[in-house]
Amino acid sequence: AQSAKPISSPIPDAWYPTLAVFMLAIGLVVTASFFIYEATSSRKNRCLAKELATGAVASVFLGFGSLFLLLASGVYV
């Protein structure tokens, strides 16, 4: 029987607040650019692929930013 190794994060705990701030900031900027694109482009000039790509990028950054914000504040998810 092997001895069990404790589960540890691949990212140092000290990086959590910095990662949270940067990822949330990038996610909010991409979200803002999405809303600006939607408000300023006419209905026939919009591109579905661009909308989906921008939404996916914003979602990934906001999701990981929220995860690291929770981890930095002591909520271990």
BATI-329092 format. One line per field, with one value per atom (N, C-alpha, C, CB): atom name; x, y, z; residue in one letter; chain. Coordinates in Angstrom, 2 decimals, padded with zeros to 5 digits, m for minus. Glycine has a CB too. Example, Ala and Ser with C-alpha at 12.3 -4.5 7.8 and 13.67 -1.06 7.14 Angstrom:
name <- (N / CA / C / CB / N / CA / C / CB)
c1 <- (013.19 / 012.30 / 013.20 / 011.31 / 012.85 / 013.67 / 012.90 / 014.08)
c2 <- (m005.69 / m004.50 / m003.30 / m004.47 / m002.25 / m001.06 / 000.03 / m000.60)
c3 <- (007.80 / 007.80 / 007.80 / 009.05 / 007.08 / 007.14 / 007.87 / 005.72)
resn <- (a / a / a / a / s / s / s / s)
chain <- (A / A / A / A / A / A / A / A)
//
This chain:
name <- (N / CA / C / CB / N / CA / C / CB / N / CA / C / CB / N / CA / C / CB / N / CA / C / CB / N / CA / C / CB / N / CA / C / CB / N / CA / C / CB / N / CA / C / CB / N / CA / C / CB / N / CA / C / CB / N / CA / C / CB / N / CA / C / CB / N / CA / C / CB / N / CA / C / CB / N / CA / C / CB / N / CA / C / CB / N / CA / C / CB / N / CA / C / CB / N / CA / C / CB / N / CA / C / CB / N / CA / C / CB / N / CA / C / CB / N / CA / C / CB / N / CA / C / CB / N / CA / C / CB / N / CA / C / CB / N / CA / C / CB / N / CA / C / CB / N / CA / C / CB / N / CA / C / CB / N / CA / C / CB / N / CA / C / CB / N / CA / C / CB / N / CA / C / CB / N / CA / C / CB / N / CA / C / CB / N / CA / C / CB / N / CA / C / CB / N / CA / C / CB / N / CA / C / CB / N / CA / C / CB / N / CA / C / CB / N / CA / C / CB / N / CA / C / CB / N / CA / C / CB / N / CA / C / CB / N / CA / C / CB / N / CA / C / CB / N / CA / C / CB / N / CA / C / CB / N / CA / C / CB / N / CA / C / CB / N / CA / C / CB / N / CA / C / CB / N / CA / C / CB / N / CA / C / CB / N / CA / C / CB / N / CA / C / CB / N / CA / C / CB / N / CA / C / CB / N / CA / C / CB / N / CA / C / CB / N / CA / C / CB / N / CA / C / CB / N / CA / C / CB / N / CA / C / CB / N / CA / C / CB / N / CA / C / CB / N / CA / C / CB / N / CA / C / CB / N / CA / C / CB / N / CA / C / CB / N / CA / C / CB / N / CA / C / CB / N / CA / C / CB / N / CA / C / CB)
c1 <- (000.85 / 000.00 / 000.88 / m000.96 / 000.57 / 001.33 / 000.77 / 001.30 / 001.65 / 001.17 / 000.50 / 002.32 / m000.59 / m001.35 / m000.63 / m002.78 / m000.51 / 000.10 / m001.01 / 000.93 / m000.76 / m001.80 / m002.03 / m001.42 / m003.26 / m003.60 / m003.15 / m005.13 / m002.40 / m001.94 / m002.23 / m000.42 / m002.33 / m002.62 / m001.39 / m003.10 / m001.58 / m000.45 / 000.04 / m000.83 / m000.77 / m000.43 / m000.20 / m001.57 / 000.87 / 001.11 / m000.04 / 002.41 / m000.34 / m001.45 / m001.26 / m001.61 / m000.03 / 000.22 / m000.18 / 001.70 / m000.33 / m000.70 / m002.20 / m000.19 / m003.02 / m004.48 / m005.03 / m005.14 / m004.68 / m005.25 / m004.85 / m004.82 / m003.59 / m003.13 / m003.85 / m001.60 / m003.95 / m004.66 / m006.12 / m004.55 / m006.75 / m008.15 / m008.33 / m008.67 / m007.47 / m007.60 / m007.38 / m006.59 / m006.32 / m006.02 / m007.06 / m004.64 / m007.48 / m008.45 / m009.81 / m008.58 / m010.24 / m011.50 / m011.42 / m011.91 / m010.30 / m010.13 / m010.19 / m008.80 / m009.48 / m009.52 / m010.92 / m008.51 / m011.58 / m012.94 / m013.91 / m013.42 / m013.78 / m014.67 / m014.40 / m014.53 / m013.13 / m012.80 / m013.38 / m011.25 / m013.23 / m013.78 / m015.30 / m013.31 / m015.92 / m017.37 / m017.81 / m017.84 / m017.08 / m017.41 / m017.28 / m016.51 / m016.23 / m016.07 / m017.21 / m014.70 / m017.68 / m018.83 / m020.07 / m019.11 / m020.34 / m021.52 / m021.38 / m021.76 / m020.19 / m019.97 / m020.18 / m018.55 / m019.68 / m019.87 / m021.36 / m019.14 / m022.09 / m023.53 / m024.28 / m024.11 / m023.88 / m024.60 / m024.26 / m024.30 / m023.05 / m022.63 / m022.73 / m021.22 / m022.86 / m022.95 / m024.42 / m022.20 / m024.70 / m026.07 / m026.40 / m026.29 / m027.68 / m028.10 / m027.56 / m029.62 / m027.46 / m026.99 / m025.47 / m027.55 / m024.75 / m023.29 / m022.68 / m022.75 / m023.51 / m022.98 / m022.51 / m024.04 / m021.51 / m020.95 / m021.13 / m019.42 / m021.88 / m022.17 / m020.90 / m023.12 / m019.95 / m018.71 / m017.95 / m017.81 / m017.90 / m017.21 / m017.92 / m017.13 / m019.26 / m020.02 / m019.78 / m021.52 / m019.80 / m019.59 / m018.17 / m019.88 / m017.19 / m015.80 / m015.57 / m014.84 / m016.09 / m015.92 / m016.63 / m016.47 / m017.82 / m018.55 / m017.84 / m019.93 / m017.27 / m016.55 / m015.30 / m016.18 / m014.54 / m013.32 / m013.68 / m012.55 / m014.71 / m015.14 / m015.60 / m016.27 / m016.32 / m016.82 / m015.70 / m017.75 / m014.68 / m013.55 / m012.80 / m012.59 / m012.50 / m011.75 / m012.55 / m011.34 / m013.85 / m014.67 / m014.84 / m016.04 / m014.94 / m015.08 / m013.85 / m015.39 / m012.68 / m011.45 / m011.13 / m010.29 / m011.46 / m011.25 / m012.10 / m011.59 / m013.34 / m014.22 / m013.69 / m015.65 / m013.19 / m012.62 / m011.45 / m012.16 / m010.52 / m009.37 / m009.75 / m008.31 / m010.80 / m011.28 / m011.82 / m012.37 / m012.58 / m013.08 / m011.93 / m014.05 / m010.96 / m009.82 / m009.00 / m008.92 / m008.82 / m008.04 / m008.74 / m007.78 / m010.07 / m010.81 / m011.05 / m012.12 / m010.52 / m010.60 / m011.72 / m010.75 / m012.48 / m013.54 / m012.92 / m014.77 / m012.70 / m012.02 / m013.07 / m011.15 / m013.10 / m014.10 / m013.48 / m014.74)
c2 <- (m001.19 / 000.00 / 001.24 / 000.01 / 002.15 / 003.40 / 004.40 / 003.98 / 005.27 / 006.32 / 007.41 / 006.91 / 007.93 / 008.95 / 010.29 / 009.08 / 010.95 / 012.27 / 013.32 / 012.47 / 014.39 / 015.41 / 016.12 / 016.44 / 016.50 / 017.21 / 018.66 / 017.13 / 019.13 / 020.52 / 021.19 / 020.59 / 022.49 / 023.27 / 023.35 / 024.68 / 023.29 / 023.48 / 024.93 / 023.03 / 025.84 / 027.26 / 027.67 / 028.13 / 028.39 / 028.82 / 029.67 / 029.60 / 029.47 / 030.19 / 031.70 / 029.75 / 032.15 / 033.60 / 034.26 / 033.86 / 033.49 / 034.06 / 034.25 / 033.18 / 033.67 / 033.72 / 035.14 / 033.01 / 036.07 / 037.42 / 038.11 / 038.27 / 037.96 / 038.59 / 038.00 / 038.43 / 036.68 / 036.04 / 036.47 / 034.52 / 036.57 / 036.99 / 038.38 / 036.95 / 039.31 / 040.70 / 040.77 / 041.62 / 040.15 / 040.25 / 039.53 / 039.68 / 038.34 / 037.62 / 038.30 / 036.19 / 038.81 / 039.54 / 040.82 / 039.85 / 041.51 / 042.74 / 042.44 / 043.44 / 041.41 / 041.05 / 040.63 / 039.91 / 039.83 / 039.40 / 040.56 / 038.44 / 041.54 / 042.70 / 043.56 / 043.53 / 043.69 / 044.47 / 043.77 / 044.64 / 042.46 / 041.73 / 041.80 / 040.25 / 041.72 / 041.87 / 043.25 / 041.61 / 044.28 / 045.64 / 045.78 / 046.66 / 045.19 / 045.28 / 044.53 / 044.70 / 043.44 / 042.73 / 043.62 / 041.45 / 044.27 / 045.14 / 046.34 / 045.63 / 046.89 / 048.01 / 047.55 / 048.61 / 046.36 / 045.80 / 045.62 / 044.46 / 045.09 / 044.87 / 046.19 / 044.07 / 047.22 / 048.48 / 049.31 / 049.29 / 049.16 / 050.04 / 049.41 / 050.48 / 048.09 / 047.47 / 047.29 / 046.11 / 047.48 / 047.30 / 045.81 / 047.96 / 045.52 / 044.12 / 043.30 / 044.05 / 043.88 / 043.10 / 043.03 / 043.68 / 043.85 / 043.83 / 042.94 / 045.23 / 042.36 / 041.54 / 040.19 / 041.35 / 039.64 / 038.33 / 037.39 / 038.45 / 036.31 / 035.38 / 034.75 / 034.28 / 034.43 / 033.81 / 034.75 / 033.41 / 036.04 / 037.02 / 037.15 / 038.39 / 037.16 / 037.27 / 036.06 / 037.41 / 034.86 / 033.64 / 033.57 / 032.40 / 033.96 / 033.92 / 034.92 / 034.22 / 036.14 / 037.15 / 036.72 / 038.51 / 036.18 / 035.70 / 034.57 / 035.26 / 033.65 / 032.52 / 032.98 / 031.49 / 033.89 / 034.40 / 035.12 / 035.36 / 035.98 / 036.69 / 035.71 / 037.69 / 034.70 / 033.70 / 032.95 / 032.73 / 032.55 / 031.82 / 032.69 / 031.34 / 033.94 / 034.80 / 035.15 / 036.08 / 035.43 / 035.74 / 034.51 / 036.28 / 033.34 / 032.11 / 031.80 / 030.95 / 031.83 / 031.57 / 032.70 / 031.36 / 033.94 / 035.05 / 034.89 / 036.38 / 034.45 / 034.21 / 033.07 / 033.91 / 032.02 / 030.89 / 031.34 / 029.80 / 032.11 / 032.55 / 033.57 / 033.12 / 034.36 / 035.28 / 034.50 / 036.21 / 033.44 / 032.60 / 031.93 / 031.53 / 031.40 / 030.75 / 031.74 / 030.08 / 032.96 / 033.96 / 034.41 / 035.17 / 034.38 / 034.82 / 033.69 / 035.42 / 032.50 / 031.42 / 030.43 / 031.98 / 030.56 / 029.61 / 028.56 / 030.31 / 027.37 / 026.35 / 025.53 / 025.43 / 025.74 / 025.08 / 023.93 / 026.09)
c3 <- (000.00 / 000.00 / 000.00 / 001.22 / m000.91 / m000.99 / 000.01 / m002.42 / 000.50 / 001.39 / 000.56 / 002.25 / 001.06 / 000.33 / 000.39 / 000.89 / m000.75 / m000.79 / m000.68 / m002.11 / 000.07 / 000.19 / m001.15 / 001.27 / m001.37 / m002.61 / m002.46 / m002.92 / m003.45 / m003.40 / m004.74 / m003.08 / m004.71 / m005.91 / m006.80 / m005.53 / m008.13 / m009.03 / m009.07 / m010.42 / m008.53 / m008.51 / m007.05 / m009.17 / m006.75 / m005.36 / m004.81 / m005.27 / m003.53 / m002.90 / m002.95 / m001.46 / m002.93 / m002.92 / m004.23 / m002.65 / m005.29 / m006.59 / m006.74 / m007.70 / m005.87 / m006.04 / m006.14 / m004.88 / m005.24 / m005.37 / m006.67 / m004.21 / m007.07 / m008.31 / m009.52 / m008.46 / m009.56 / m010.66 / m010.70 / m010.54 / m009.53 / m009.48 / m010.07 / m008.03 / m009.66 / m010.13 / m011.64 / m009.41 / m012.12 / m013.56 / m014.41 / m013.84 / m013.99 / m014.81 / m014.79 / m014.32 / m013.65 / m013.62 / m014.43 / m012.19 / m014.37 / m015.15 / m016.65 / m014.80 / m017.09 / m018.51 / m018.91 / m018.80 / m018.07 / m018.37 / m018.48 / m017.31 / m017.59 / m017.65 / m018.87 / m016.38 / m019.26 / m020.46 / m021.70 / m020.60 / m021.79 / m022.94 / m022.94 / m022.91 / m021.77 / m021.67 / m022.13 / m020.24 / m021.71 / m022.13 / m023.64 / m021.43 / m024.22 / m025.68 / m026.39 / m026.11 / m025.79 / m026.36 / m026.38 / m025.57 / m025.26 / m025.20 / m026.14 / m023.78 / m026.25 / m027.17 / m028.61 / m026.99 / m028.93 / m030.27 / m030.58 / m030.41 / m029.60 / m029.81 / m029.97 / m028.63 / m029.25 / m029.29 / m030.52 / m028.05 / m031.05 / m032.13 / m033.52 / m031.90 / m033.62 / m034.95 / m035.33 / m034.98 / m036.61 / m037.06 / m037.12 / m038.45 / m037.18 / m037.11 / m038.28 / m037.08 / m039.46 / m040.61 / m040.70 / m041.89 / m039.91 / m039.94 / m038.86 / m039.80 / m038.00 / m036.91 / m037.42 / m035.83 / m036.70 / m037.06 / m035.86 / m037.45 / m036.09 / m035.00 / m034.43 / m035.48 / m035.30 / m034.83 / m033.90 / m036.02 / m034.25 / m033.39 / m032.05 / m034.08 / m032.08 / m030.83 / m029.94 / m031.13 / m030.53 / m029.74 / m029.19 / m030.58 / m030.01 / m029.55 / m028.42 / m030.72 / m028.58 / m027.54 / m026.26 / m028.02 / m026.38 / m025.21 / m024.51 / m025.61 / m025.29 / m024.70 / m023.96 / m025.78 / m024.57 / m023.92 / m022.62 / m024.86 / m022.67 / m021.47 / m020.40 / m021.80 / m020.79 / m019.84 / m019.16 / m020.53 / m019.93 / m019.36 / m018.35 / m020.47 / m018.74 / m017.84 / m016.58 / m018.56 / m016.74 / m015.56 / m014.67 / m015.99 / m015.28 / m014.50 / m013.68 / m015.42 / m014.32 / m013.57 / m012.60 / m014.54 / m012.97 / m012.05 / m010.79 / m012.72 / m010.97 / m009.82 / m008.96 / m010.28 / m009.62 / m008.88 / m008.01 / m009.85 / m008.60 / m007.82 / m006.77 / m008.74 / m007.01 / m005.98 / m004.79 / m006.55 / m005.05 / m003.96 / m003.21 / m004.50 / m003.97 / m003.32 / m002.49 / m004.37 / m003.01 / m002.29 / m001.01 / m003.18 / m001.01 / 000.17 / 001.17 / m000.25 / 000.87 / 001.85 / 001.62 / 003.19 / 000.55 / 000.23 / m000.68 / m000.44 / m000.17 / m000.96 / m001.70 / m000.06 / m003.01 / m003.86 / m004.63 / m004.83)
resn <- (a / a / a / a / q / q / q / q / s / s / s / s / a / a / a / a / k / k / k / k / p / p / p / p / i / i / i / i / s / s / s / s / s / s / s / s / p / p / p / p / i / i / i / i / p / p / p / p / d / d / d / d / a / a / a / a / w / w / w / w / y / y / y / y / p / p / p / p / t / t / t / t / l / l / l / l / a / a / a / a / v / v / v / v / f / f / f / f / m / m / m / m / l / l / l / l / a / a / a / a / i / i / i / i / g / g / g / g / l / l / l / l / v / v / v / v / v / v / v / v / t / t / t / t / a / a / a / a / s / s / s / s / f / f / f / f / f / f / f / f / i / i / i / i / y / y / y / y / e / e / e / e / a / a / a / a / t / t / t / t / s / s / s / s / s / s / s / s / r / r / r / r / k / k / k / k / n / n / n / n / r / r / r / r / c / c / c / c / l / l / l / l / a / a / a / a / k / k / k / k / e / e / e / e / l / l / l / l / a / a / a / a / t / t / t / t / g / g / g / g / a / a / a / a / v / v / v / v / a / a / a / a / s / s / s / s / v / v / v / v / f / f / f / f / l / l / l / l / g / g / g / g / f / f / f / f / g / g / g / g / s / s / s / s / l / l / l / l / f / f / f / f / l / l / l / l / l / l / l / l / l / l / l / l / a / a / a / a / s / s / s / s / g / g / g / g / v / v / v / v / y / y / y / y / v / v / v / v)
chain <- (A / A / A / A / A / A / A / A / A / A / A / A / A / A / A / A / A / A / A / A / A / A / A / A / A / A / A / A / A / A / A / A / A / A / A / A / A / A / A / A / A / A / A / A / A / A / A / A / A / A / A / A / A / A / A / A / A / A / A / A / A / A / A / A / A / A / A / A / A / A / A / A / A / A / A / A / A / A / A / A / A / A / A / A / A / A / A / A / A / A / A / A / A / A / A / A / A / A / A / A / A / A / A / A / A / A / A / A / A / A / A / A / A / A / A / A / A / A / A / A / A / A / A / A / A / A / A / A / A / A / A / A / A / A / A / A / A / A / A / A / A / A / A / A / A / A / A / A / A / A / A / A / A / A / A / A / A / A / A / A / A / A / A / A / A / A / A / A / A / A / A / A / A / A / A / A / A / A / A / A / A / A / A / A / A / A / A / A / A / A / A / A / A / A / A / A / A / A / A / A / A / A / A / A / A / A / A / A / A / A / A / A / A / A / A / A / A / A / A / A / A / A / A / A / A / A / A / A / A / A / A / A / A / A / A / A / A / A / A / A / A / A / A / A / A / A / A / A / A / A / A / A / A / A / A / A / A / A / A / A / A / A / A / A / A / A / A / A / A / A / A / A / A / A / A / A / A / A / A / A / A / A / A / A / A / A / A / A / A / A / A / A / A / A / A / A / A / A / A / A / A / A / A / A / A / A / A / A)
//
